[in-house]
Amino acid sequence: MVGDEPAGRDEPVVRDRARPEGDAAPGSPVKQRQGHARSATWTRRLAVTALVLAALNLRPVVTSLGPVLEEARAALGMSATIAGLLTSVPAVCFALVGSAAPRLARRFGPDGVVFAGMAAVALGLAVRPFVGTTPVFLTLSGLALAGIAVANVLLPVVVKQRFPDKVGMMTGLYSMALNLGASAAAAVTVPLAGAFGGDWRAGLGAWAVLAAVAVPPWAALARDGGRPAGRRTGQRAGREATPRAERAGRGDAAAEAGTPVRVARSPVAWALALFFGLQSSSAYVIIGWLPQIFRDAGLSAETAGLLFAVTSVLGVPLSFALAAVAGRLRNQSGIAVLLGAFGLAGYAGVWAAPAAAPWLWAVLLGVANCAFPLVLTMIAMRGRDGATVIRLSAFAQSVGYLVSVPGPILVGALYQHTGGWHGPLALVAGLMAVQTVAGYFAGRDRQI
């Protein structure tokens, strides 16, 4: 019996040692957990790739055209007024098509809508350089811009859905990619055209390749069904918390607590809308006409493209810093006035002597362009609750984009009728002055 005891004690040990091997067998819980972890890691990496690729494609549709606008106008018989209309098309698309994005997302899912948007961008970019008439060129540009419009609205939604624990980091990542895409398209379009024998159509159409690369990752995410790109542990708690979180995000609780605020009756809301619209108008004038202004001053197309790229590159670090500083202040009026001063100085320099210090003018205008993250920060801070912020954002952006439309068109018309840039630049400087005043009132410590 004494000899039997060790064997009896060893049996449980043998069984304990065998259990991990059994758990690791195919179909075991351990294998299933390992499979889920690998799948979650793959999905997270796919989502990061898709976000970056989409962001890279949010601006080349517009910024690639400016450096070769002169050649495009000559080939298509496009007047300066129509070229000004082309620089306003993005604002129209963002205001009209972007407003439909939430409804489309509810029906098809955010990933599916962004996938369709990237496909539209690729198709528009691929075909538009090779058409022979201005109306068709404008139509295909509109198709690509419509795809960008829905992506503009839905990428933040995708970030919150896929990366609920890293919203800030992922938003910063795709914001940097957005500015990088804008800068690269401005700087590289002319060299790309040179690589194809100086053909502006090839330089413009080459950006369709970048858009096409973004399509497959979004197709894969759409098939994935929009699940968070992370481990699925704790899903029951997540499902229980989701309705409350969604209500808070939509502002339902605040809306149920009292009568919703009518933001259209608020002077603060109108100041924000005017500030948003005029800064957008200035940005589209810079995007559409700044390279042409420098070329008319005697600078080469390559240099003009690089100068415009400077205005975009500055947005990468400055947007982060500006939003961080503005978010810590209760009053942002001083920042709005300072940015307006940079813009007025930049336009004054371009008006007086564009070729004398072009890099300085480009830097000044690039700093002024950082009014965009400032106005977004102010919108978030002017609302008393989540519901008001949502309505305020929708009002300021929809009205603002409509306000931004006439500016670039008027600049093109004045350029065509006067044959120079003094009149158009005086108009833009006047709009910048109004923007500064609107920014002062929008930035005051007032809430709706």
Secondary structure by P-SEA (a helix, b strand, c coil): cccaaaaaaaaaaaaaaaaaaaaaccccaaaaaaaaaaaaaaaaaaaaaaaaaaaaacccccaaaaaaaaaaaaaacccaaaaaaaaaaaaaaaaccccaaaaaaaaccaaaaaaaaaaaaaaaaacccccccaaaaaaaaaaaaaaaaaaaacaaaaaaaaccccaaaaaaaaaaaaaaaaaaaaccaaaaaaaacccaaaaaacaaaaaaaacaaaaaaaaacccccccccaaaaaaaaaaaaaaaaaaaaaaaacccccccccaaaaaaaaaaaaaaaaaaaaaccaaaaaaaacccaaaaaaaaaaaaaaaaaaaaaaaaaaaacccaaaaaaaaaaaaaaaaaaaaccccccaaaaaaaaaaaacaaaaaaaaaaaacccaaaaaaaaaaaaaaaaaaacaaaaaaaaaaaaacccaaaaaaaaaaaaaaaaaaaaaaccccc
